[in-house]
Amino acid sequence: MSAVHEGGCACGAVRYRVKNAPFRTSVCHCRACQRRTGSAFGVGIYFKQDDFELLRGELKAYEYRSDETHRWLRIERHVWTRSAHPWVPIPPEVEKFEKGPVQPPATPAR
């Protein structure tokens, strides 16, 4: 028997159901994926059309031509690492916390 999973968008307007395994999973590090997720990357999971069922809402498509990534930001801490996906490596030189929240660093005085 194939696996069946349901999901949707964050606002709940779109709901879907998929069956079987995806034919491709990937991580994209382009600037658009960084902006749309508020993270360092976006995750794309692709299913065959016959394995996808739209339950509610309307799908929309768009095209974005990626720009180059700016590398000025350095991550110093990872929190809630007990919930991290096993395929996301955490660099050994950063602070790691199994849970959270942890207090943000103090804002320097002006």
Contacts in CASP RR format, 6 or more apart in sequence:
PFRMAT RR
TARGET T0000
AUTHOR 0000-0000-0000
METHOD contacts of the structure
MODEL  1
MSAVHEGGCACGAVRYRVKNAPFRTSVCHCRACQRRTGSAFGVGIYFKQD
DFELLRGELKAYEYRSDETHRWLRIERHVWTRSAHPWVPIPPEVEKFEKG
PVQPPATPAR
2 19 0 8 1.000
2 20 0 8 1.000
3 19 0 8 1.000
3 20 0 8 1.000
3 21 0 8 1.000
4 17 0 8 1.000
4 18 0 8 1.000
4 19 0 8 1.000
5 17 0 8 1.000
5 18 0 8 1.000
5 19 0 8 1.000
6 15 0 8 1.000
6 16 0 8 1.000
6 17 0 8 1.000
6 18 0 8 1.000
6 55 0 8 1.000
7 15 0 8 1.000
7 16 0 8 1.000
7 17 0 8 1.000
8 14 0 8 1.000
8 15 0 8 1.000
8 16 0 8 1.000
13 56 0 8 1.000
13 57 0 8 1.000
14 54 0 8 1.000
14 56 0 8 1.000
14 57 0 8 1.000
14 58 0 8 1.000
14 59 0 8 1.000
15 54 0 8 1.000
15 55 0 8 1.000
15 56 0 8 1.000
15 57 0 8 1.000
16 52 0 8 1.000
16 53 0 8 1.000
16 54 0 8 1.000
16 55 0 8 1.000
17 52 0 8 1.000
17 53 0 8 1.000
17 55 0 8 1.000
18 47 0 8 1.000
18 51 0 8 1.000
18 52 0 8 1.000
18 53 0 8 1.000
19 51 0 8 1.000
20 47 0 8 1.000
20 48 0 8 1.000
20 51 0 8 1.000
22 45 0 8 1.000
22 46 0 8 1.000
22 47 0 8 1.000
23 46 0 8 1.000
23 47 0 8 1.000
23 48 0 8 1.000
24 44 0 8 1.000
24 45 0 8 1.000
24 46 0 8 1.000
25 43 0 8 1.000
25 44 0 8 1.000
25 45 0 8 1.000
25 46 0 8 1.000
26 43 0 8 1.000
26 44 0 8 1.000
26 46 0 8 1.000
27 41 0 8 1.000
27 42 0 8 1.000
27 43 0 8 1.000
27 44 0 8 1.000
28 41 0 8 1.000
28 42 0 8 1.000
28 43 0 8 1.000
28 44 0 8 1.000
29 40 0 8 1.000
29 41 0 8 1.000
29 42 0 8 1.000
29 69 0 8 1.000
30 66 0 8 1.000
30 67 0 8 1.000
30 69 0 8 1.000
31 66 0 8 1.000
31 67 0 8 1.000
31 68 0 8 1.000
31 69 0 8 1.000
31 70 0 8 1.000
32 64 0 8 1.000
32 66 0 8 1.000
32 67 0 8 1.000
33 41 0 8 1.000
33 42 0 8 1.000
34 40 0 8 1.000
34 41 0 8 1.000
34 42 0 8 1.000
34 69 0 8 1.000
36 42 0 8 1.000
40 75 0 8 1.000
75 91 0 8 1.000
75 94 0 8 1.000
76 94 0 8 1.000
76 95 0 8 1.000
77 94 0 8 1.000
77 95 0 8 1.000
77 96 0 8 1.000
77 97 0 8 1.000
77 102 0 8 1.000
78 84 0 8 1.000
78 90 0 8 1.000
78 94 0 8 1.000
78 95 0 8 1.000
78 96 0 8 1.000
78 97 0 8 1.000
79 97 0 8 1.000
79 99 0 8 1.000
79 100 0 8 1.000
79 101 0 8 1.000
79 102 0 8 1.000
80 97 0 8 1.000
80 98 0 8 1.000
80 99 0 8 1.000
80 100 0 8 1.000
81 90 0 8 1.000
81 96 0 8 1.000
81 97 0 8 1.000
81 98 0 8 1.000
82 98 0 8 1.000
82 99 0 8 1.000
84 90 0 8 1.000
90 96 0 8 1.000
END
